[in-house]
Amino acid sequence: MMRENLSSWIPENIRKKECVYFVESSKTSDSGKVVCECGYTREQHLEEATKPQAFQGKEWDLKKHVQEMPTDAFGDIVFTGLGQKVGKYVRVSQDTPPGVIYHLMTQHWGLDVPNLLISVTGGAKNFNMKVRLKSIFRRGLVKVAQTTGAWIITGGSHAGVMKQVGEAVRDFSLSSSYKEGEVITIGIATWGTVHNRESLIYPTGGFPAEYILDEESQGNLSCLDNNHSHFILVDDGTHGRYGVEILLRTKLEKFISEQTKERGGVAIKIPIVCVVLEGGPGTLDTIFNAMTNGTPCVIVEGSGRVADVIAQVANLPISEITISLIQKKLSLLFHETFETFTESKIVEWTKKIQDIVRKRQLLTIYREGKDGQQDVDVAILQALLKASRNHDHVGHENWDHQLKLAVAWNRVDIARSEIFTDERQWKPSDLHPMMAAALITNKPEFVKLFLENGVRLKEFVTWDTLIYLYENLAPSSLFHSKLQKVLTEEMERSAYSALPKIQMHHVSQVLRELLGDFTQPLYPKPKHSERPRLSLAVPHIKLNVQGVSLRSLYKRSPGRVTFTMDPVRDLLIWAIVQNRKELAEIIWAQSQDCIAAALACSKILKELSKEEDDTDSSEEMLTLAEEYEHRAIGVFTECYRKDEERAQKLLIRVSEAWGKTTCLQLALEAKDMKFVSHGGIQAFLTKVWWGQLCVDNGLWRVILCMLVFPLLYTGVISFRKKRLPQEVAASSTLGSGGPLVGGLSQEGSLEPGEMLPRKLKRILSQEFWQYFEALLKQGAEVYKGYVDDPRNTDNAWIETIAISVHFKDQNDLELKRLNSHLQVCDPEVSIRWQVVDKRIPLYANHKEILQKASALFGAYY
């Protein structure tokens, strides 16, 4: 289907040029044949061009006698005998609008819009470079292209600088993995100078066209380089004339640099940089024109000729760059062709070099092993940042623009060395938009950098930011498709005409499927349109973005923002459901409830892996799930080593953040058997199993006592003195209203203005009050205030004070003594031992009070 679209779209929108009037030239072809003024032989012309017509008797004119017609050369290109790599090519008229070519590249060739454009220019023939400098250049160029997502543009032929670039890309592709991606290398060459171009002519498209790279027979022509991925072959209707592509290449590069790339809520104009190696007069013109248009240039010193002339005078004052100095440099660096330089030509070169050096903010000289520069990639990116410090961006906007570039290129090293310096102090709020962009575009190193520089997750994660992040989930992720399914089902139920906007209760619905029904919803659906929020002031942030404004994510009403209750958990879930390993690792490290978080991640990943169609992704999820299980084990082991009892309490502590469940329950539901089999957890489960019996009783003793019951009183088996963590030991909760286990009946209600101790003293016997007063001093107040009692009215309601008194041992004699005193006051009241369980039927909100009492001792409820 793609080929059919290409075969129809290209001839309709892209033209070639053909000579339509044959005028015999005084020159002949390499084979001695008669040729036209255009350079082509009679046989290579259209039939109409060789017949007498209106042009008869007129001199040949390129503008009049060359006409445009649908192109006949496009498709896939394969280099015969040089591997199976397939590239793309097209023959275009030199007058083709750059927008049409850009559309072809991004829409039909499927190239991602670049974050950076690197235009490499320099020597095309007899180009020799020092081995070490060649190695540094190759490594640096490919590194900057691969890490930033750049396009490299060259002349495309198998010679000089272009060949060096091609070989650098080849070496990278041989040593890199598939996931590192392809380096996009675009060759823009003159159609009329391409050797063996006849093999590329396919009026309906060559899929593929087989091209033979034959340097021996190319003569004055040039072969295409087999290591480039895409070719744009510029046609002006002539044969053998070099430089035809220069004007279109300049226009195309300028057009691309004016495009805006938007990703992660941040938009940047695509920056362009010109990299120069060696070169002659044409290269000097290219540098001059590039800098005149505001394009920064990186000159590689030591590469020869023009590059070295400029590099050697770049640090001199303009007054010292004289004609005599330039003449001396030319005689040394152009010794073979120096005699061809006329006096006027030297003067012209001197003026151009002076103009180039004046624009120091656009000129960067790469000197091997000097100025702390380690690689060409750093020099290229530094040149772009230096060029961005111009009149278009001043103050904060300038730094903000540079940070956008660094994030777009994914070069945290450049951000550290060039942007996060003593020269600029960043406010955490200034980094919030770029933090969101780094999260969405999966750049964990930048997330880490922003956290190091003051970004606090509890201030960054607002409800609107969280929704925005879920709106920008990776479309290929399974969670994205599950979320879309939930939205579709809601649309069908509610008869909406379009998908509803994502809200957090939609996310919660999918998460509950993954975590299990035993958890409470992490983001409950609000009862009303407005959800409860925490509002704080935020400073004004000015951003230059497209689409959804990132500033709006921090703005609910003027100057107010709304934060989530557990931002670390929220971001961790967002990263885990997309299987983003590095990002999740950074966020998990910020978590306080890290054992529960790790086990929850393990559960989510295992559930997602069951539904994932892609085998590789499924295996990655299972591997990551196992990794989080090991992290949970690691943290628990460290806790258990320091304090066994408190570590065991962690297992049964209810985690509010993870749906009011426990670590033990999460581990069992996730089938994290390695975690459950940990010695400390097995010891805890053994205690639960044995109940009040000491675990070191021999099994034979237990069986003997079961057979001969009276032996229990002989001390054959021993009992634990300490209660299990999940049991609240003798927690007698005394209240001042309503039926409560171990409390007073409603006759004990307080009079207006009366305090609890005074009331108790009045209703209890004198003997018991003295004893009870001592108990109260030992207790801890767990609740004071309104009770959700069915007897409440609009004008009267019940309030209570609950005090928890704790006995370390199950002292039955003490319990009987307490009951005897209490029943003197109220025969209905009694205290008994009770294993705390949430299934116990209790009155009003007394269950909540009992839960609070349990929490005092880290007990399981």
C-alpha positions in Angstrom: 0.0 0.0 0.0 2.9 2.3 0.9 4.5 1.7 -2.5 1.3 2.4 -4.3 0.9 5.7 -2.5 4.5 6.6 -3.3 4.2 5.6 -7.0 1.3 7.9 -7.4 2.3 10.8 -5.1 5.8 11.3 -6.3 5.2 11.8 -10.0 2.3 14.1 -9.2 4.3 16.3 -6.8 8.0 15.9 -7.8 9.5 16.8 -11.1 12.8 16.3 -12.9 14.4 18.5 -15.6 15.0 17.5 -19.2 16.7 19.4 -22.1 14.1 19.9 -24.9 16.4 21.4 -27.5 19.5 19.7 -28.7 22.3 22.1 -29.6 25.6 20.5 -30.6 28.4 21.4 -28.3 32.1 21.9 -29.2 32.9 19.4 -26.4 32.5 15.6 -26.6 31.7 13.0 -24.1 34.3 10.8 -22.4 33.7 8.2 -25.1 34.1 10.7 -27.9 30.4 11.1 -28.8 28.8 14.4 -29.8 26.9 16.0 -27.0 24.5 18.8 -26.5 25.2 22.0 -24.6 23.5 20.4 -21.7 26.1 17.7 -21.6 23.9 14.8 -22.7 24.3 12.8 -26.0 21.7 12.9 -28.7 20.5 9.4 -27.7 19.9 10.6 -24.1 17.5 13.3 -25.3 13.8 13.1 -25.8 12.8 12.5 -29.5 11.1 15.9 -29.7 14.4 17.6 -28.6 16.3 16.5 -31.7 13.6 17.7 -34.2 13.5 21.2 -35.7 11.2 23.4 -33.6 10.6 27.0 -32.5 14.0 27.1 -30.8 15.8 26.5 -34.1 18.7 28.9 -34.7 18.8 30.2 -31.1 21.6 29.8 -28.7 21.1 27.1 -26.0 19.7 28.7 -22.8 19.4 26.7 -19.6 16.3 28.7 -18.5 14.5 28.4 -21.8 15.5 25.0 -23.2 15.2 22.9 -20.0 11.7 22.0 -18.9 10.2 20.2 -15.9 8.3 16.9 -16.2 7.3 14.1 -13.7 10.3 12.5 -12.2 11.2 9.0 -13.3 13.7 7.9 -10.6 12.6 7.1 -7.1 12.1 4.2 -4.7 14.4 2.0 -2.8 18.1 1.7 -3.5 20.3 -1.4 -2.9 24.1 -1.4 -3.5 24.9 -4.5 -5.4 27.4 -6.7 -3.6 27.6 -4.4 -0.6 25.1 -6.0 1.8 21.3 -6.0 2.0 20.9 -2.4 3.4 18.1 -0.7 1.7 18.0 3.1 1.3 15.7 5.6 -0.3 16.3 7.9 -3.3 14.5 10.4 -5.4 15.4 12.6 -8.4 14.1 16.1 -8.0 14.1 19.4 -10.0 16.4 22.1 -8.5 13.3 24.3 -8.3 11.3 21.8 -6.1 9.9 23.6 -3.1 11.7 22.5 0.1 8.4 21.9 1.8 7.5 19.2 -0.7 10.8 17.4 -0.1 10.4 17.7 3.7 6.9 16.2 3.3 8.3 13.3 1.3 10.9 12.6 4.0 8.7 12.8 7.0 5.4 11.5 5.7 6.3 9.0 2.9 9.8 7.9 3.9 8.7 7.8 7.5 11.6 9.7 9.0 11.0 11.1 12.5 11.3 14.9 12.7 14.9 15.6 13.9 15.9 17.3 17.1 19.0 18.6 15.3 20.3 19.1 11.8 24.0 18.6 11.2 25.3 19.8 7.8 28.7 18.4 7.1 30.8 20.1 4.4 34.4 20.1 3.2 36.9 18.5 0.9 35.4 16.2 -1.7 38.5 14.9 -3.5 42.0 13.8 -2.3 41.0 14.3 1.3 43.4 12.8 3.8 43.0 13.1 7.5 45.3 12.1 10.4 44.3 8.7 11.8 43.7 9.9 15.3 41.7 13.0 14.2 39.7 10.8 11.8 38.8 8.4 14.6 37.8 11.3 17.0 35.7 12.9 14.3 33.9 9.7 13.3 33.1 8.8 16.9 31.9 12.3 17.9 29.8 12.8 14.8 27.9 9.6 15.2 27.5 10.0 18.9 25.9 13.4 18.6 23.6 12.2 15.8 22.6 9.0 17.6 22.1 10.6 21.1 20.2 13.7 19.9 18.1 12.1 17.1 19.7 14.3 14.5 19.8 14.1 10.7 23.2 14.3 9.1 23.3 16.0 5.6 26.2 15.7 3.3 26.9 15.7 -0.5 26.2 12.0 -0.6 29.1 10.9 -2.9 31.7 8.2 -2.1 34.6 10.6 -1.7 36.2 13.0 0.7 34.3 14.1 3.8 31.1 12.4 2.6 32.9 9.0 2.5 34.2 9.6 6.1 30.7 10.3 7.4 29.4 7.2 5.6 32.1 5.0 7.1 31.5 6.5 10.6 27.8 5.5 10.3 28.8 2.1 9.0 31.1 1.4 11.9 28.4 2.5 14.4 25.7 0.2 12.8 28.1 -2.7 13.0 28.8 -2.2 16.7 25.4 -1.1 18.0 22.3 -3.0 18.9 19.0 -2.7 17.1 17.5 -0.7 19.9 20.0 2.1 19.5 18.4 3.0 16.2 19.6 4.0 12.8 21.6 7.1 12.2 19.8 9.1 9.4 22.4 10.2 6.8 21.0 12.1 3.9 23.1 12.7 0.8 22.1 15.6 -1.4 24.0 15.3 -4.7 23.7 16.5 -8.3 21.8 14.0 -10.5 23.9 14.9 -13.6 27.2 14.0 -11.8 26.1 10.6 -10.5 27.9 7.6 -12.1 25.6 4.7 -13.2 22.5 6.8 -12.6 20.7 5.0 -15.5 20.2 2.0 -13.1 18.1 4.3 -10.9 15.5 5.2 -13.6 12.1 3.6 -12.9 9.1 5.7 -14.0 6.8 3.8 -11.6 9.5 3.5 -8.9 12.3 1.1 -8.2 11.6 -1.3 -5.4 14.5 -1.8 -5.2 16.8 -0.3 -7.8 20.1 -2.0 -7.9 23.1 0.4 -8.0 26.6 -0.6 -8.7 29.4 1.4 -7.0 32.1 1.4 -9.6 34.8 4.0 -8.8 37.3 2.7 -11.4 35.1 3.7 -14.4 33.5 6.8 -12.9 35.8 9.2 -14.7 34.8 12.8 -13.8 31.6 11.6 -12.3 31.0 10.4 -8.7 29.5 7.3 -7.2 26.9 7.4 -4.5 28.1 6.4 -1.0 26.7 3.1 0.1 26.6 4.0 3.8 24.1 6.8 3.4 20.5 6.0 4.1 18.7 8.5 1.9 19.5 10.4 -1.3 18.0 13.5 -2.8 19.4 13.8 -6.4 19.0 17.4 -7.7 18.5 17.8 -11.4 18.9 21.0 -13.5 18.8 19.1 -16.9 22.5 19.1 -17.4 25.2 16.4 -17.3 28.6 16.6 -15.5 28.2 20.0 -13.8 29.0 20.0 -10.1 27.4 22.3 -7.5 23.8 22.2 -8.9 22.5 20.9 -5.5 24.0 23.7 -3.4 21.1 26.2 -3.7 18.4 23.6 -3.0 20.4 22.1 -0.1 20.6 25.5 1.4 16.9 26.1 1.0 16.0 22.7 2.4 18.3 23.1 5.5 16.8 26.6 6.1 13.3 25.2 5.8 13.9 22.4 8.2 15.5 24.7 10.7 12.4 26.9 10.7 10.2 23.9 11.6 9.0 23.4 15.2 9.2 20.1 16.9 6.7 19.5 19.8 7.1 16.7 22.2 6.2 16.2 25.8 4.5 19.6 25.9 7.6 21.5 24.9 8.3 22.9 21.4 11.6 23.9 19.9 12.7 25.1 16.5 15.0 22.5 14.9 18.5 23.8 15.4 21.1 23.5 12.6 24.9 23.4 12.8 27.5 23.3 10.0 30.5 21.0 10.6 33.5 21.8 8.4 36.5 19.6 7.5 39.2 20.7 5.1 37.7 22.2 1.9 38.5 24.7 -0.8 36.9 27.9 -2.2 33.4 26.4 -2.3 33.7 25.4 1.4 34.6 29.0 2.3 31.5 30.3 0.5 29.4 27.7 2.4 30.8 28.8 5.8 30.3 32.5 4.9 26.7 31.9 3.7 25.8 29.7 6.7 27.0 32.3 9.3 25.4 35.1 7.4 22.1 33.2 7.9 22.8 32.7 11.6 23.9 29.1 11.4 26.7 28.2 13.9 29.8 26.5 12.4 32.2 24.0 14.0 35.6 24.1 12.2 37.8 21.0 12.8 41.4 22.2 13.1 44.0 19.8 11.7 41.7 18.6 8.8 43.5 20.9 6.3 43.1 23.8 3.8 40.2 26.2 4.5 39.4 24.7 7.9 43.0 25.2 9.1 43.2 28.8 7.7 40.2 29.9 9.7 41.2 27.9 12.8 44.6 29.5 12.9 43.3 33.1 12.7 40.1 32.7 14.7 41.5 34.0 18.0 43.2 37.0 16.5 41.8 40.6 16.5 40.3 41.5 13.2 43.0 44.2 12.7 45.7 41.4 12.7 43.9 39.4 10.0 45.6 41.1 7.1 45.9 40.3 3.4 49.6 39.4 3.9 48.8 37.0 6.7 46.1 35.2 4.7 48.4 35.0 1.7 51.0 33.3 3.9 48.5 30.8 5.3 47.3 30.0 1.8 50.8 29.4 0.5 51.4 26.9 3.3 48.0 25.1 3.2 47.2 25.4 -0.6 50.8 24.9 -1.8 49.8 22.8 -4.8 47.2 25.2 -6.1 48.5 28.5 -4.6 49.6 29.8 -8.0 46.0 29.9 -9.1 45.1 32.5 -6.4 45.1 36.0 -7.9 45.6 39.1 -5.9 41.9 40.0 -6.1 41.0 36.5 -5.0 43.2 36.7 -1.9 41.7 40.1 -1.0 38.2 38.5 -1.4 39.2 35.6 0.9 40.6 38.0 3.5 37.4 40.0 3.7 35.3 36.8 4.0 37.5 35.3 6.7 37.4 38.7 8.6 33.5 38.6 8.4 33.5 35.0 9.6 35.8 35.7 12.6 33.7 38.8 13.6 30.7 36.4 14.3 32.6 34.7 17.1 29.3 33.6 18.8 28.6 31.5 15.7 32.2 30.2 15.3 33.6 27.2 17.3 37.0 25.7 16.6 37.5 22.1 17.6 41.1 21.5 18.6 42.1 18.0 19.4 43.0 17.5 23.0 42.8 21.3 23.8 40.5 23.5 25.9 39.2 20.5 27.8 37.3 19.2 24.7 37.2 15.4 24.6 35.1 14.8 21.6 33.5 16.4 18.5 30.0 15.8 19.8 30.6 18.1 22.8 32.0 20.9 20.5 29.0 20.6 18.2 26.5 20.9 21.1 28.5 23.7 22.8 28.5 25.6 19.5 24.7 25.4 19.3 24.2 26.6 22.9 26.7 29.4 22.3 24.8 30.5 19.2 21.5 30.4 21.1 22.8 33.1 23.5 21.8 35.9 21.1 19.3 38.7 20.9 16.4 36.4 20.3 16.7 34.8 23.8 17.7 37.0 26.8 17.7 36.4 30.5 15.5 33.5 31.8 14.2 32.8 28.3 17.8 32.2 27.0 18.5 29.6 29.8 15.1 28.1 29.3 15.7 27.7 25.6 19.1 26.1 26.2 17.6 23.6 28.6 14.9 22.8 26.0 17.6 22.0 23.5 19.6 19.8 26.0 16.4 17.8 26.9 15.5 17.4 23.2 19.0 16.1 22.5 18.9 13.9 25.6 22.4 15.2 26.6 22.4 15.4 30.3 26.2 15.9 30.2 25.8 19.1 28.3 23.1 20.3 30.7 25.4 19.7 33.7 28.4 21.4 32.2 26.8 24.3 30.3 23.4 25.0 31.9 23.4 24.0 35.5 26.3 26.2 36.5 27.0 28.9 39.1 26.1 31.4 36.5 22.5 30.5 36.7 20.5 29.5 39.8 17.3 27.6 38.9 14.1 27.8 40.9 12.5 24.3 41.2 9.3 25.7 39.7 11.2 26.8 36.6 12.1 23.1 36.0 8.6 21.7 36.3 7.7 22.0 32.6 10.9 20.3 31.5 10.5 17.7 34.2 7.1 16.8 32.6 8.8 16.7 29.1 11.6 14.4 30.4 9.0 12.0 31.9 6.9 11.8 28.8 9.9 11.4 26.5 11.4 8.8 28.8 14.7 10.6 29.7 15.5 9.2 33.2 18.9 11.0 33.4 17.2 14.4 33.1 14.6 13.4 35.7 17.4 12.5 38.1 19.2 15.8 37.2 16.0 17.9 38.0 15.5 16.1 41.3 19.1 16.8 42.2 18.5 20.5 41.4 15.6 21.0 43.7 12.5 19.6 42.0 10.2 18.2 44.7 7.7 15.6 43.6 5.1 16.8 46.1 5.2 20.2 44.5 5.5 19.0 40.9 2.7 16.4 40.8 -0.6 18.2 40.6 -3.8 16.4 39.6 -3.8 18.1 36.2 -0.1 17.2 35.7 -1.0 13.5 36.5 -3.9 13.6 34.1 -1.7 15.2 31.4 0.9 12.4 31.9 -1.8 9.7 31.4 -3.0 11.6 28.3 0.5 11.2 26.9 1.0 7.6 27.6 3.1 5.7 25.0 0.4 4.7 22.5 2.1 1.3 22.1 1.8 0.4 25.8 -0.8 -2.2 26.9 -2.0 0.1 29.7 -2.9 2.8 27.1 -5.1 0.3 25.2 -6.7 -0.9 28.5 -7.4 2.8 29.4 -8.9 3.5 26.0 -11.2 0.4 26.5 -12.5 1.8 29.8 -13.2 5.2 28.1 -15.0 3.5 25.2 -17.2 1.5 27.6 -18.1 4.7 29.5 -18.9 6.4 26.2 -21.2 3.5 25.2 -22.9 3.5 28.6 -23.4 7.2 28.7 -24.2 7.6 25.0 -21.5 10.2 24.5 -20.7 11.3 21.0 -17.0 11.2 21.7 -14.6 9.5 24.1 -14.7 11.2 27.5 -11.6 13.0 28.8 -9.3 10.8 30.9 -9.9 11.2 34.6 -8.0 9.6 37.5 -10.9 7.3 38.4 -10.6 5.8 34.9 -6.9 5.1 35.7 -8.0 3.6 39.0 -10.4 1.2 37.3 -7.6 -0.3 35.2 -5.2 -0.4 38.2 -7.7 -2.3 40.3 -7.9 -4.9 37.6 -4.2 -5.3 37.8 -3.7 -5.1 41.6 -6.8 -7.1 42.5 -10.2 -6.5 44.1 -8.7 -6.9 47.6 -7.4 -3.3 47.2 -9.4 -0.2 47.6 -9.5 2.2 44.5 -6.4 4.3 44.5 -8.2 7.2 42.9 -11.9 7.0 43.9 -14.4 8.6 41.7 -15.4 12.0 43.2 -18.9 12.2 44.5 -19.2 15.7 42.9 -17.5 17.3 39.9 -14.8 18.8 42.2 -12.3 16.5 43.8 -10.7 17.4 47.2 -7.5 19.2 46.7 -4.6 20.8 48.5 -4.0 24.3 47.1 -0.7 26.2 47.3 0.6 29.2 45.6 3.0 28.8 42.6 5.1 31.5 40.9 4.4 32.6 37.4 6.1 30.5 34.8 6.4 31.8 31.2 6.8 29.1 28.5 6.9 29.1 24.8 5.1 25.9 23.9 2.6 24.6 21.4 -0.6 22.7 22.0 -1.4 22.1 25.7 0.4 24.7 27.8 2.5 23.2 30.5 1.9 26.3 32.6 -1.8 25.5 32.6 -1.0 22.3 34.4 0.1 24.3 37.4 -2.9 26.7 37.3 -6.4 25.9 38.6 -7.3 29.4 39.6 -5.0 32.5 39.5 -1.8 31.6 41.5 -3.2 28.3 42.9 -2.3 24.7 42.1 -3.7 21.4 43.3 -1.5 18.5 44.5 -2.0 14.8 44.8 -1.7 13.1 48.2 1.1 10.6 47.3 3.1 12.0 44.3 5.8 9.3 44.5 3.3 6.5 44.2 1.5 8.3 41.4 4.6 8.7 39.3 5.9 5.2 40.1 2.6 3.7 38.8 2.7 5.8 35.7 6.3 4.7 34.9 5.7 1.0 35.8 2.6 0.6 33.6 4.7 1.7 30.6 7.5 -0.7 31.6 10.0 2.1 31.9 12.7 0.5 34.0 15.2 3.3 34.6 12.5 5.9 35.2 10.7 3.7 37.7 13.9 2.9 39.5 14.6 6.6 40.1 11.1 7.3 41.4 10.9 4.1 43.6 14.1 5.3 45.3 12.0 8.3 46.5 9.3 6.1 48.0 8.8 5.9 51.8 6.7 2.7 51.8 9.2 1.0 49.5 8.4 -2.6 50.4 4.7 -2.2 49.5 5.6 -0.2 46.5 8.0 -2.9 45.2 5.5 -5.7 45.7 2.7 -3.6 44.1 5.0 -3.0 41.1 5.7 -6.7 40.9 2.0 -7.5 40.9 1.2 -4.9 38.2 3.9 -6.1 35.9 3.0 -9.7 36.2 -0.6 -9.0 35.4 0.3 -6.9 32.4 2.7 -9.5 31.1 -0.2 -12.0 30.9 -2.0 -9.8 28.4 1.0 -8.4 26.5 1.1 -9.7 22.9 4.7 -8.8 22.2 6.9 -11.6 23.6 10.0 -9.4 24.2 7.9 -6.9 26.2 6.2 -9.7 28.2 9.6 -11.1 29.1 10.9 -7.7 30.1 7.9 -7.1 32.3 8.5 -10.5 34.1 12.2 -9.7 34.5 11.4 -6.3 36.0 8.7 -7.9 38.2 11.3 -10.3 39.6 13.7 -7.4 40.1 11.2 -5.5 42.2 10.5 -8.7 44.3 14.2 -8.8 45.0 14.2 -5.2 46.0 11.4 -5.9 48.5 13.4 -8.8 49.8 16.5 -6.6 50.1 14.7 -3.8 52.1 12.9 -6.3 54.4 16.2 -8.2 55.0 17.8 -4.9 56.1 14.9 -4.1 58.4 14.8 -7.6 59.8 18.5 -7.5 60.6 18.1 -4.3 62.6 14.8 -5.1 64.4 13.0 -8.4 63.9 9.8 -7.5 65.6 9.3 -4.1 63.9 10.2 -5.7 60.6 7.4 -8.3 61.1 5.0 -5.5 61.9 5.8 -4.0 58.5 4.3 -7.1 56.9 0.9 -6.6 58.3 0.8 -2.8 58.5 -2.1 -1.4 56.4 -0.7 0.7 53.5 -3.1 3.6 52.8 -1.2 4.4 49.7 -1.7 1.0 48.1 -5.4 0.5 48.5 -5.5 -0.2 52.2 -3.7 -3.6 51.9 -0.6 -5.1 53.5 2.8 -6.1 52.2 2.0 -9.8 53.0 -1.2 -9.7 51.1 0.4 -8.0 48.1 3.2 -10.6 48.1 0.7 -13.5 48.2 -1.6 -12.0 45.5 1.5 -11.4 43.3 2.7 -14.9 44.0 6.1 -13.5 45.1 7.2 -16.8 46.6 10.8 -15.8 47.0 9.6 -12.9 49.2 7.2 -15.1 51.2 9.9 -17.8 51.7 12.2 -15.3 53.4 13.3 -16.6 56.8 11.9 -13.6 58.7 8.5 -13.9 57.1 8.4 -17.7 57.7 9.2 -17.1 61.3 6.3 -14.6 61.6 3.9 -17.0 59.9 5.0 -19.8 62.2 4.1 -17.5 65.2 0.7 -16.9 63.8 0.2 -20.6 63.2 1.3 -21.6 66.8 -0.8 -18.9 68.4 0.0 -18.4 72.1 2.1 -21.6 72.2 5.9 -21.1 72.2 7.2 -22.2 68.8 10.0 -24.2 70.4 7.7 -26.7 72.0 8.4 -30.1 70.6 5.6 -31.5 68.4 5.4 -34.6 70.5 4.6 -32.5 73.6 1.7 -30.8 71.8 0.3 -34.1 70.6 0.7 -35.5 74.2 -1.2 -32.6 75.7 -3.9 -33.0 73.1 -4.3 -36.6 74.2 -4.0 -36.0 77.9 -5.5 -32.6 78.5 -4.6 -32.1 82.2 -0.9 -32.1 81.3 -1.4 -28.5 80.1 -1.3 -27.4 83.8 2.0 -29.3 84.5 4.2 -27.1 82.3 4.9 -29.8 79.7 4.4 -27.1 77.0 5.2 -23.4 77.4 3.3 -20.3 76.3 4.6 -17.1 74.9 4.6 -14.2 77.3 4.4 -11.6 74.5 1.3 -11.2 72.4 1.4 -11.6 68.6 1.7 -8.3 66.8 -1.7 -8.8 65.2 -3.3 -9.1 68.6 -4.1 -6.0 70.7 -3.2 -7.1 74.2 -5.9 -6.2 76.7 -6.8 -3.0 74.9 -9.7 -1.7 77.0 -11.2 1.3 75.3 -13.3 3.4 77.6 -15.8 5.8 76.0 -18.3 8.4 77.1 -21.3 7.5 75.0 -23.0 4.5 73.3 -22.3 0.8 73.6 -18.6 0.0 73.2 -16.6 -3.2 74.0 -15.1 -2.6 77.4 -16.8 0.8 77.7 -19.4 2.5 79.8 -23.1 2.5 78.8 -24.9 5.7 77.8 -25.8 6.4 81.5 -22.2 7.5 81.7 -22.8 10.5 79.4 -21.1 13.7 80.3 -23.0 16.7 81.6 -22.5 20.0 79.9 -19.0 21.3 80.7 -18.0 18.1 82.5 -14.7 16.4 81.7 -14.2 12.7 81.5 -12.1 12.1 84.6 -14.6 14.0 86.8 -17.5 12.1 85.4 -15.8 8.7 86.0 -15.0 9.7 89.5 -18.6 10.6 90.1 -20.1 7.3 88.8 -17.4 4.8 89.9 -17.0 3.6 93.4 -14.4 5.3 95.5 -12.2 2.2 95.7 -12.3 1.5 92.0 -11.7 5.2 91.1 -8.4 5.2 92.8 -7.4 2.1 90.9 -8.9 3.3 87.7 -7.2 6.8 87.9 -3.8 5.1 87.8 -4.9 3.2 84.7 -6.0 6.4 82.9 -2.6 7.9 83.4 -1.0 4.8 81.7 -3.4 5.1 78.7 -3.2 7.0 75.5 -6.0 9.1 73.9 -6.8 7.6 70.5 -9.8 9.6 69.6 -11.8 12.7 70.7 -14.7 14.2 68.9 -17.8 13.6 66.9 -19.2 10.1 66.5 -21.2 9.0 63.5 -24.1 7.7 65.6 -27.6 7.0 64.3 -29.1 8.9 67.3 -27.5 12.2 66.1 -29.9 15.0 65.0 -29.4 18.5 63.4 -29.5 20.0 66.9 -27.8 17.3 69.0 -25.0 14.8 68.5 -22.8 12.5 70.3 -19.1 13.1 70.9 -16.7 10.6 72.5 -13.3 10.3 74.1 -11.5 7.0 73.6 -8.5 6.0 75.7 -6.5 2.9 75.1 -5.0 1.2 78.2 -2.5 -1.5 77.3 -1.6 -4.6 79.3 1.6 -6.4 78.3 0.4 -9.8 79.6 -2.9 -11.6 79.4 -3.5 -11.3 83.2 -6.8 -13.0 83.8 -6.8 -12.2 87.6 -6.4 -8.5 86.7 -9.2 -8.8 84.2 -11.6 -10.3 86.7 -10.8 -7.6 89.2 -11.5 -4.9 86.6 -14.9 -6.6 85.7 -15.9 -6.9 89.4 -15.4 -3.2 90.0 -17.1 -2.2 86.7 -20.2 -4.4 87.2 -20.8 -2.7 90.6 -21.4 0.5 88.5 -23.0 -1.1 85.5 -24.0 -4.8 85.4 -24.0 -4.7 81.6 -20.3 -3.8 81.3 -17.6 -6.4 81.0 -14.1 -6.6 79.6 -12.8 -9.7 77.9 -9.7 -10.7 75.8 -10.4 -10.3 72.0 -8.2 -11.0 69.0 -8.6 -7.8 66.9 -10.3 -8.5 63.6 -12.0 -6.1 61.3 -14.9 -8.5 61.0 -16.0 -8.0 64.7 -19.5 -6.3 64.7 -19.1 -2.9 66.4 -21.4 0.0 67.0 -21.2 3.4 65.1 -17.6 4.3 64.2 -16.2 2.2 67.1 -14.5 0.0 64.5 -12.5 3.0 63.4 -11.6 3.8 67.0 -10.4 0.2 67.5 -8.4 0.4 64.4 -6.6 3.5 65.7 -5.9 1.7 68.9 -4.4 -1.2 67.0 -2.2 1.2 65.0 -0.6 2.4 68.3 1.0 -1.0 68.7 1.7 -1.7 65.0 -0.9 -4.4 65.2 -2.6 -6.1 62.3 -6.3 -5.1 62.0 
